[in-house]
Amino acid sequence: MSSQFELISSPNDSRQYRYLILPNELRVLLVQDDQAEQAAASMAVNVGHFDDPAERPGMAHFLEHMLFLGTEKFPDPAEYHAFINRHGGSNNAWTGTEHTNFFYSLDAEAFESSLDRFSQFFVAPCFNLDLVERERQAIDAEYSLKLKDDIRRVYQVHKETVNPAHPFSKFSVGNIVTLGGDRELLRNELLAFYEDHYSANLMTLCMVAPLPLDTLESLARQYFDAIPNKGMRKHYPQVPLYGDKQLRRQINIVPLKDQKRLTISFALPGIDCYYKSKPLTFISHLLGNESNGSLLNYFKDKGWATALSAGGGINGYNFKDYNISVQLTETGLSHIDDIICATFAFIDLLRQQGLEDWRYRERADLLDMAFRFQETIKSMDLSSHLSINMQHYSAEDVIFGDYRMAGLDVDECKHLLTLMNPQNIRLQLIAHELDTDSQADWYHTPYMDSPISAERLNSWSNVARIPELILPEANPFIVSAPEVRPGGNESSAPSIVAEGKGYRIWHKKDGEFNVPKGHLYLSLDSEKASATPRQAALTRLYVEMLQDYLTEFTYPAEVAGLNYNIYPHQGGLTLHISGLTGNQEKLLALIIEKARERNFSESRFQATKRQLLQAWYNVSRAKPISQLFTSLTVTLQRRSYEPNRLAECLEDVTLTELHEHVRAFFEKIHLEGLVYGDWLESEAKHLAHKLDVILTLVSSPSGESERQLVDMRGKGTLLRELDIHHPDSGIIVYYQSASTDPRDMALFSLLNHTMSSSFFHELRTQKQLGYMVGTGYLPLHRHPGMIFYIQSPSSGPLTLLQAIDEFVADFNYAVMQITTEQWEDTKKGLVQQVMEHDANQKTRSQRYWASIGNKDYGFDQREMVVAEIMTLSRSDLIEFNMSHLRTRKADRLVIYNRGEQQEASQLLQSGTLITDLKLFKNQANKFSL
């Protein structure tokens, strides 16, 4: 039956919606998006790891994996992934506490065939016995991947310290132990779990496509009516997440990475019932404020903290763990009780003075504005998001529910604030210096769970007013009635509106997306930015100091929908401002004014420097594949440096030296900018003139900084081994094109597109080499390239490299086996990906800015690449593979590590080992951008 609900959608949303409940009680949301080039579908199932049998932790996650591996109608376990890939799409899934989500997108013309395959996951999956063994190995590899991930390690401690009768206490991922034993027995248990928990009435489906709603409804009925409805109802135990024994506890946790964090948690009831009024959104809006008078501002002035967030924490069917999380300094670690006292003082201030309608309306109006000028997102993201919303909101609010703030309910807010009291508290303290007496299961995290003394609790119950803590004033950056100005540039791409010695400004007025928003990019190049590791470290420190200093002044702008980011790059730094255009110039003026002050205090300098050092040293504790990717660009880009090297340079830097570096940085500047969105050309020209005047006052004009890339021609196989303390081994193999012409871009991207699906299937699913397995098209400084990567808990680098080389060697035969129709589909799928229509202003601005950075001043590089793709034959690709990858003389870079479990494995020897990175980069020939 069709629903009678009128779904609330944004006035800026041109899509059409229809809500259905099929005869099997499957809830379906159909979305007709005539602008979409890709179609998407997402199924959310009200089943998660809370449903795992006590004796089989990880079963829901294991089932999620197995559903991809063949159905009765389509038994080939690689067919679904290959089909999606061939038609220019992508797919994924995740398993949460109470829900599992499967989603994908692909070219719209293949949508019906994809639904035929996708629907069978929920109708007749195979659960092939041979694949049971393979996939539990994959689950174990996924588990191993996160063994040294602090987020997962802390999460496990949380699970062990809640009420053991609550399902949150279950181990969620699973591994070879929990999913061990006889594979036939495991398969039977898997089947039983599927039969007992997967039912149409617990599922919500969202389909997005450029098809009429009637056609979509017909497809939904044709392919999803067959999902059995077993009339299941959820029966999670009605026990609290925290019993009395789990409250008023302090949990000390020792992390692997250097970090210091205090999380103050309060046990609240389930919050789904509050979604229309969102009292916690309002409370968090005030608690998490960062302007003058805020908690964070007070903590920064005291030297106790560098960041604060309010409102996070787990939530579910009968609980909300409300978190106030504070990133501590060294000093802050010894002032924990002072921080907690101040937090309770601010909560008391909110309760007494903050529950005012104008404050609530200010937050509600911002959400309403975000809804009214909502921008489109990719079809897959939309379908996944809405299918989950259908599990939480009433039908009419599936789209609007995230934005609805129906009105201030003072009693509701007071009730929740009353629960934020010392008797309802838990503390989680994370730092290296803490005492511990226990070790968590599975992730071996050291921790200690101890009661909070009555004396401490009493001291928090009677806190005095703190004069420095005040509630924020009305936000001056809120635009009361933003409107889109009509008209756009006649040209299809940005054009130069101002140019002079040392600067160039591009502009394009958006005439498509119909939102009063814009994007302003300003890149400042300086030869003193990163010519040496010390300069690069100082530039990064300057950016961090500047952003820290600006926070107090710019926070109201960010709340009002104006965002900014400052980030360093090889040539200097870039400022990106985005959001509602009404006050973008006002925000820019504020940033420039405060940046010129450079009023950095010694205490903030020391705290920020320590935080940056901590971040750089922590890179060495990231998972191997992340470290290998970082080292890939460091090895090849002249002005990129290893995080540890940057940290060494920063250790003895003084505030005086930083000020001197900033002065030298701004001596000679080259400015490149893009003004895009709801900006008129006259406004862009006026802005360019103001920027030119400011630059003239502070610097001399300069040319662009040179970006250089190592030229790998004639190098053969280059080897670089990293020393990484992790059980897993990892490897990245990179091939580089010496040319930057569109044909080589086309060949590398088509080779990657054609290989990716089979590489994943053969090396991950069949050979079980690891969980992180893949290929990628990787252009660096306009030079196209391709990578193969694996992180493996079971095999050393030599085995991994041999597997990659064997795959490359056999690939030509695989290309010859595909049909002409499949070849054309593959090319068409890639073309659709390359030419995918920009979903919103943000995506388009990023594409324009990347084009400017790549000196693609015609903004037509992708069109030229697509034209080349369409001319390529299978023999072209085979020949390219033979000459660039398969040959023994191939120029390539192999970066790898030997995991702690494979330290005795054979070394890589067939290549030139890079032992002195600085010497290698100095002596190598280079390409210049």
N, C-alpha and C positions, 0 to 999 in steps of 0.2 A: 504494500500500500504506500502511497505517497503521503508525506506528512503535510499537515495544514499549517506548519509553522512558517512565518515570514522571517527568514534569516536576516539579521542586521549586518549590513556590509558598508564599507566606506564609500562616501560619495565620489571618491577618486578611484574607485574599483570598477573597472569595466567588465569584469567577469560576471557570469550568471551562475546561480547555485540552485541545487535541488536536493532536498533531504528525503531519503527513502528508508523504509523498513521492509526488507524482503520477507517472504512467507516463512523463511527459516529464522527470522528475528535478527538477521544481520543488518546492522545500521550502516547506511551508505550515504556519503556526501558526494554529489556529482558537481564538477566545476567545469563549466564551458569557458575556456580562455582562448578567444580567437587570435590573440597576439602571440600565443605560445608556439614555439617551434618544436619543443619536446613535450611529449606526454608523460605522465607519471602516475603511479599508483602506490598506495601505502596501506598496509594492514596492521592495525594495532590489536593486540590480543591481551585480554585482562588475565595474563598468566606471567609470573616472574619467578625469581628465585625464592620468594616467600613460599611458593608452592612445592619447592623441592622436598622429596622424601628425606626424613631425618638421616637415613642411612646412605643417601646418594646426593650429597651437596654438589651443585653444578648441573643437575639434570635439565633444568629449563634452558640453561645456556647451551648444553650439549644438543638438546632438541633443536634449538634455533640453527645451529650449524648443520645438523643432519637434514633439515628440510630443504636445503639448497641442492642436495646431492642425488637428484633423480626422483621421478614419480612414475607411477604405473604407465601413464600416457607418454612421458618423456623420460625414459630410464637412464639415458646417458648422463652421468653425474657432472660432466663438463658442459652440457648443452645449453643450460640456462645462462650461465655466465658468458659463454661464447656468443650466444644469440644477442644478449644485451650489448656486448662490446661491438659486435659487427654492425649494429644499428646505432652506433654513436652514443651509447648510453653508459650508465653506471648503476651500481646497486650496492646495498649494504643492509645491515640489521644490527640491532642491539637488544640485550636482555637486561631489564632493570629489576627493581624489587617486586613490582606488581604488574608490570607490563612488558611485553616483547613487541618490537616494531620491525617490520620488514618493508623495504621501500626501494624503488628504482625509477629511472627515467630513461627514455630513448626517443629516437625519431618518431614523430607522431604517426607516420604511415604504417609503422610496425606495431602499433599499440594493440590491436586486436589479437595478433599472434602472441604478443607478450602476456596478455591477460589469460590466454589459454594455458600458458606455461605456469604463470604465477598462481593462478587459482588452484592448480593441482597440488600445491604445497599443503593446502588445507582440506583437500578432498581425498587424495590417494597417494601419499608419499611412499617411497620404496623401503627406506631404512635398510639399505643393502648391507648384508652381514660383513662383507669385506671392508666396507667403508666405515663401519663402526670402529674397527681397530684404528684405521687411519685418522679418523676425526677426533678420537679421544687423545691421540698423540698431538693433534693440532691444538686441542684445548690445553694440553699440558705445556705446549710451546708458548701459548698465549699467557698462561700462568707464569711460566719461567721468565717471559719478557718483562714482567712487572715485579719480579722478586726484589729489585732494588729501587722501586718506585715509591717515594715517600708517601704519596697520596694513598696508594693501595696499602702500604704498611700501617699508616695511621688509621685508615678505614677499618682494618682488621682489629686493631686495638679497641676501636669504638664498638665493634660487634661483640667483642669479648667482655665488655664492661656494661652492656645494657642488661635488661631483664632476660635471663636465658630462656624464659618461656615465650618470649616474643620472637616472631619469625625473622626480624631484622638480625638476630644473632647468628643466623646461618652463614656459612662460608659460601660465597655467591658464585665464584668463577668455576670451581672444579679443577681437577687435575688427574694425573694417571693413577693416583691413590684412590681418590673418591669415586672415580669412574673405572676402577680396576676390576679384576676378576674375569670370569668366563665371558667371552664376547657374546655368546648366544644368550646367556642369562641377561647380560646388559641390554641386548637388543630387545628381549622380551619385556624388560622393565621400561625401556624407552617407548615401546608400543603401548604399554599399559598407561604410562604417563600421558602420552598423546591422547589416548582414548578417554582418559579420566579428566583431562583439563581443557583440551581444545574443542570448543563448541561455538557454533555460529552466533549464539546469543551473547557471547562474551567478546565478540569481534566488532571492530569498526573499520570500515573501508572508505578511503577517499581516492577518487579518480579525477585527474586533471588532464584535459586535452582540448585541442582546437576542434572540437566536434559538438554538434547540437546536443542539448540535454536529452532529447528523446533517444538519440543514438547511444549516448552513454548509458542511459537507463536500460536499453535493450541489451547492451554488452554486460552490464552488471548482472542482470537477470540470467543471461545465457551462461555466464561462466561461474557465478558465485552462488546461484540457487542450490547447487548440489552440495554445498558444505553442510554437514550434518548439524542439526540442532539437538543437543542432548539435554536442553533445559537446565543447564548448570547454574548454580548460584554460589557466590563466593562466601566462604565461611572461615575467614581468618580469626584467630582467637582474640577475644576481647579482653586482652591483658594489656597493661600499660607498657610503654617502651621502657620506662624507668619505674620500678617499684621503689618503695621507701629506702630499700637497701642500696639502690643505685643513685639516689639523689644526695646532694651535699657531699660530693666526692671531688677530689682533685686527681686527675690522671696525668702523670708525668710521662712523656714519651721522648726517647732519644732518636733523632732522625739520622739518616746517612748524610744528607746535605746540611750545610751550615745554615741553620735558620733558627729564629726565635719568634715564637708566636703564642699568644694567649687567646684562647677562645672561651668566652663566657656564654654558657648555654642555659636556656630555660625550657622546661618541659611544658609544652602547650598541647591542646587537643588538636585533632584533625582540622584543617583549615578550608577544605573544599566548600563548606557551607558559607564561608565568608567572601566568596569570590566576587559577589556583586558590589559589596561596599569596600572591600580590600583594606580593612583597618591596619593590617601589618605593613602594607605598602606605605601607608601614611606614616605610621610610627617609624619605619625604617628610613623614610625620607628625612625625618628630623634627627634621628639618632646618627645616621650616616653622613650628616652634613659636614662639609670640610671648610666652611668659611670662618670668618672671625667669630669667636665665641663658641665654636663647636667643640665637641669632645676631642677630635683629632687635633684641632688647633691648640687646645690646652696641653695635650700630650706632647706635641712637637715643641712647644715653648719650654716644657719641662725637660725635654731631651729624652723622653721615655719611649716614643713610638715614631714610626715613619709612615704608617698607613693604617686605616681602619675601615671595616665594612660591617654593615648591619643588615640582618634579615636572611642570611644564608642558613644552611642546615638542612638535614634530611626531613622529609615529610611523607606521610602515607595515610592509610585508611583510618587510623585512629590516633595519629601523633603528628606534631610539628616540633622539631628540635630547633628553637630559635637561637641563632648564633650572633654574637657580637665578637668579631675577630680582629685582633690587634697585632700588627707586626711590630715587634719590640726591638729596641736598641739594647746595647750592653747594659746601659744604665737602667733601662726599663725593666730588665729581668730582675733587678733587685727592688723594684717598686710595684710589684704585682698587686699588693693590697691597696696601695694608693690609687692605682688604675681602676680597681674594682669599686672603691669608694666613690671615685669621681663618676663612674658609670651609673651607680645608683643615685647619685646626686642629680645627674642629668635626667634619668628616668623620672625622678620625683618632680623635677622642673617641668617635664612634659605633661605629667599627670595634672599638675596644678595650673599651668599656663598655656600649654601647647595645643589643647584640644579646642581650637577655634575654627570656625567654619571657613574663614578666609584662607587659612593655611591649607585646609583640606582641599578647598576649591582650586587653589593654586596648583596643587599636584594633579587634581582631577582634570583641570583644564589642559595641562600639558599632555596628559594621556589622550584626552579628546582630540587635541590638535594633531598628535602623532597618528591617531586613527583617521582623522579627516584627510590628512595628507600622506596617507600610507602609500608606500612605494611597493611595486611588485617584487616578488622574489622568485627564484627558480622553481619550476614545477615540482621537482622532487622535494625541495625543502617545504614548499607549501603543503603538499599532500601528506608528508610525514607529520608536520605540525598540526594540521587539522584533524588527522586521524586520532592523534593523542588527545586533542581538545575534546573530541567527541566522547572520550572516556570520562571526562570531568565536568563538562558544562551541559546545560540544557540545550536543546536543538537550536533555538533561536539565537543563542549566544556562542555558538561554535566559533564564529569569526570575531565577534565583538567582546567575548568574555575576558580576554587578556587586557582590554582597555577600559572595561566598565568600572567606574567608581560612582555608584548611584547616590551617595550622600553620606555625610558624617553621622555615624551612630556613636554618640559620646559614651553611652553605657557599654557598648561593645568594646570600644577602645580602652575604657577604664578597666573592664574585666581582664583584658589581655595584659595591660600594664600592671595590674595587681598580681598577676601570675609571675611577673618578673621580679621576684623577691628572693632573699637569701635562703629561704627554706626550700625553694624550688630550683636551686642552682646546681650546675655542674661546671667544673673548670677543666680545661684541657691545656696543658702547658708543654710546649715543644721546645727543646734546646739540647745542646750537647752536654751541658754541665750538670744535668739533673741526675738524682739518685733513682735507681730502678731496682726491682726485686723479682720481676717476672719477664717472660718472653712469650710473645704472641704466637699462636699456631700459624703455620703455613708461611708467614713472612718473617718470623723470627725477630719481631720488633721488641727491643727492650722497653719495659714500661713499669710503672708502679701506680696502683689504684689505692688511694688512702682517704680516710674521712677528713672532712674539713672541721676544724675544732669549733666548739661552741663559742669560744672567745672571738674567733675571726667572724663567724656568722653574726654575732651580736654587734660587732663593730660596723658591719655593713648595714645593719638594720636601723641604725641611728646616725645617718650621715648628715653633716652640716652643709648648708648652702655654700657653694663655691662661687664667689663674685665673678670670676672670669668666664664662667659658663653662662651664656645667654642664648636665647632663641633667635633664629635668623630674622632679619627684616624682610619686607616685601621684595621680591626679586626684580631688579631693575632691567633685566635682560628679556623678560617675557614680552613678546609681541602680542598685543591684544587681538588683532584681527588680521593675520597675514593673508595676503592675496597674491595670486600669480599674475605677473605682468604679461600681457599678450605679446605675441611675436617672437621670432627666433631669427638666427642668422640665415641668410639665404644660402650660404655655403654649407656643405655637409660636414665640414670639419673645422677645427679651430684655425684662426688666422692671427697674425701678429698685429697688435694694435698699438704697441709702443716699443721702440728699440733705440738704444743709444750705446755709448761706450760703456761696456761692462754690464749691460742688462738687456733683457728681452722679455716681453709679456705677451702671452697668447690669450685669446678670448673666444668663447662661443656661447651665445645665448641659447639655452635649451628651449626647444619648442615642442617637445614630445611628451615629457613625463608629467607635466601639469601639476607641479608642486613648487611652493615658494622656498625652494632650497637651492643651495649651491655648494661648490667645492672650490677652494682657493689653495693652490699649491705654490709655495715659494721655496726654491732651492738656492742656497748660498754656497758657492764654491770658493774655497780658499786653498792655496798651495800649502798653507801651514796646518791643514786639517788632519792629515794622516800620512805625511811623507815618511814618518818613523813610527815605530810602535808607541813611543812615549807621547808623540803628538796625537795619535789616534786615541790613546787612553785619556788624555786631557780633554780632547773634544767630546768624548763620551761622558766624562765627568761633568763638563760644562752643561751638556744637555740635561743630565740628571739634576744638577743643581738648579738650573733654570726652571725646569718643570716643578720641582719641589717648591721653589720660591713663588712661582705663579699660582699655585693651587688655591691659596687663601683668597686671591683676588678674582680668579677666573671660575671658581666652582659654581657661583650662581649662573653664569653663562652656560656651563655644561648641563646644569639641571634644566635650563630653559630650552634645551634642544640644540645648543651650539657646542660642537666638539672640536678639539684640536689635538694635534700630536706633533711633537718635534722629534725627529730621529736622525742619527748620524749616518753618513754613507762615506764611500771612499773619497769623494771629492769635497765633502763639507757636511752640511746639515740641511734638512728640509722641514718646513713648517706646513702642515696641512690643516686647514680649517674647513669644517663642513657643518651642515644643518640649515636652519632657517636663515634666510638671507637678510632679514630686517636689521639684524645687529651684528653681522659678520665684520663689517668695517670697524665698528665700535670695539669688538673683541680684539681685532688685529691691532688697533691703536693702543689698547691696554697692554697687550703682549709686548709690543715694541717699546712702550714707555717703561715697563718693568724690566725688560731685558737690558735696556740701556742703563738702568740704575745699577744692576749687578750688585745688589746689596746683600752679599752672602756673608753670613756670620760664621765664625770659627766652629761653633757647636754644630750648626747644620752641615758645614763642610765635612766635619769628621764623621757625622752620622751617615751622610750620603756616600762618602768615600767608602766607608765600611760596608754599606749595603751593596755597592757596586762590586767591591772586591769579593764579597760573599757570593754574588751572582756568578762572577767569572770563575771562581774556584769550584762552584757547584756544578759547572758544566762537565767537569771530570767525573762526576757521579751520575750523569745522565745515561740512558741506555745506549749501548754501543752504536746502534744505527744512527742515533741523533748526533753522536760525537763524530762519526764518520762523515756525515753530511756537512757538518761544520768545517771539518778539516778539508773536505773536497774544495770548497771555495777558497779557503785559506791557502791551500797548496797552489792554486791556479791564478789567483788575483794578487797583483803586486802589492796593493795597499790593504790587504786583509791579513789579520794576525790572529794567532791562537789565543783564546781567552786567558790561558795561564800566562802567556807572554805579556799580555796587556796588564794583567794583575801584578806581575813582577814590576813593571814600569810604574804602576800607580802607588805602590807601597810607600814610597818616600816623598811623594808629591806634597807640596805645601799650598796653602791658600794663596800665598803671594805668587807662587809659580803659576797657579791656575789663572789668576788675574792677568799675569803677563802673557800667558798663552792666548787668552781671549783678546787682549789688545793686539797681539800679532796676527791672530786669526782674521780680525776685521780690518787690518791694514789695507789689504787688496782683496776685493770681493767681485765675483761675477754672479749676477742674479738672473735666474730663469724662472718664469712664473706662468701659471695657467689659471685663468678666471673662467669658470664654467658654471652654468646653471641659470638661475633666475637673476642674472646680472646683465644690465644693459651695457652696450658698448661704451657709451659715454661714461658710465660709472667705472668701467675697467680702465679707461684712459685716465680718468681723474686719479684713480688709485695708483696707477703706474707713475704718474707725475709726482705724487706724494712720496712714493717709495724712492724715486730717483733723488728727490730733495734730501731725504733722510740718509741715503747712502752717501751722497756727496758730503754730508756733514761728518760722517764717521769713517769713511774709507775712500780709497782710490780704486778706479775701475781695473779689472783684471780679465784675462781670458778664462775659459773653462778649465777646470783641473783635468788632467789626463787620467783616463781609466785604462789600465793595462792588464792584459790576460796572457798567461804563458802560452807560447806557441809550441804545440806538442809534435810538430812534424819532425820525423826522423828520430824520435825518441824511443820507438819500440814500446815494450811494456815497462812502465815505471811502477815501482813498488814502494808503498809507504806503510809501515806498520806502526800502529798506535798501541800504547800500553794502557789498557783499560781494565779496571778491576770489576769484572762481571763474569758470571758463569757462562754466558753465551759468547760465541764468536760472531763476527760480522764482516761483511765485505761489500764494497761498492766498486763496480767496474765502469769506468767512464770513457766514452769515445767522443772525440772532438772533430768538428769540421773546420778545415782551414779556411773555408769560404763562407761568406755571409750572403750568398745569393739565394733567391727564393727557391731554386730547384733543390739545393741541399737542405734547406729548411723543410721542403715538402718530403724529400726522401727520408730524412731522419724521423720526422713526425709520423709518416706512414709506416715506417719500419716498426716504431714503437707501438703504434696503434694495432698493427697486425700481430705483433708478438705478445702483447701484454697478457691477454687472456690465457693463451696456451702456456706461457712461462709460469704464470701463477698456478695453473692446474697441474702441470708436470712436476714442478719443483716443490710446491707446497702440498697439494692434495695427494699426488702419487708418491713422490719420493720423501715426503714428510721432512724436508730439510729445516723448516722453521715456520713460525707464524708470520713474521714480517718478510714477505717475499714480493718482489715486483720489478717492473721496469718503469722508466720515465723519460719523456722528452725534456731535455734540460738545456735551453739556450743560455750561454754566458757571454755578456758583452756582445750581443747580436750573433755570436757564433753558435749555430745549432749543435746539439750533442745529445747523447743518449746514455742512460745509466741502467745497470742491473744491480739490484741490491738484495741481500739476504741477511737476516739475523737468525742464528741457529743455536739451539741448546745441545745439539747432538753431533755436529760435524765441524771440523776445523777448516781454516781458510783454503787449504789445498783442495780438499774435497769440494768445497763450495765453488771455487774457481773452475775446477774440472767439470762440475755440473753445468755451470754457465757456458763454458766453452763447448761442451757436448750439445747443449741446446742450440747454440748459435750454428754449430756445424750441421745439425739435423734440420734446421729451420727451412732451408731452401726446398727440401723434399716436401715439407708440410705445405709450403706455398703452392707447390705444383699440384698438390692434391685437391685444393679447393676449386669449386666450380666457378665458371665465369660469372654467374649470378652472384655468388658469395663474394667474389673479388670486387664487383661493382658496388655491392652493398657495403663492403668494408670501406671503400674509398668515399662513398656517399656519407657513411656514418662519421668519418673523420671530418669531412667538409662541413657537416652540420655542427660538429663540435667547434671547429675553428671559427665558423661564421655565426655561432649562436648569438641571437639578438640580445643586446644588453638589457638586462631585466630592469635596471633602475639607473638613476643618476650616478650613484656610487660606482657601479660597474663600468659605466661609460667614462666617467672621469678617470678611473684607474687605467682604462685602455688608452685614453688620450695622453695621459701623463707618461705612461710607459712608452708610447710612440715618440714623444718628445725626447725622453731619455735615451731612446735608441736611435735618435736622429732620423726617424721615419717621418719626415716633415710633410710627406704627401698623405700620411695617415691611411695608406692603402697596402701596407705590407701583407696583411692577411689575405687580401684579395689576390695579390700576386702569387702567394703561396698556394692558394686554392686552385688557381688556374693551372699551376704546375702539377698539383695532385691529380687533377682530372686527366692529364696527359700520360700519367705513369702506367706502365704495364707491369705484369708480374715479372717478366724478364728484367725490366729495369730494377725492380726491387731485389731480385736474386743477384744480379750483377753488383748492385750497390753493397749488399751484404758480403759478397765474396771479396770485394776490393777494400772495404772499410773495416769489417768486423772479423770475418772468417779467416782472413789471411794471417799467416804466422808473423808477418811483419807489421801487423796493425799497431798503430800508435794509440796507446791507451794508458790510463792511470788506474792502478789497483790500490785502493786503500782498505786496510783490514786490521783486525785484531784477533788474537787468539784468546778464547775464553778460558776461564779458570778450570773448566772441565775438559779443555782440549789443549792444555799447555804442552803436553808431550807430542802433539800432532806434528806432522811433517811441515817444515818451513817452505815458503814459496821461494823458489830460486831462479826460475826462468824469467829474468828481467833485471833491470837496474834499480837497486835499492837506494832511495833517497834517505841519506843519513843526516845531512845538514840542510835543512829547509831554506834557511836564509841564503846560503851559498848557491843552492839550486835555483832559487828565484832570481838572484842577482845575475847569474851567468846565462839563464835561459833567454832565447829570443822571445819577443813579445808582440802581441797584436795591440794596437791602440784604438780606442773608441773615439 
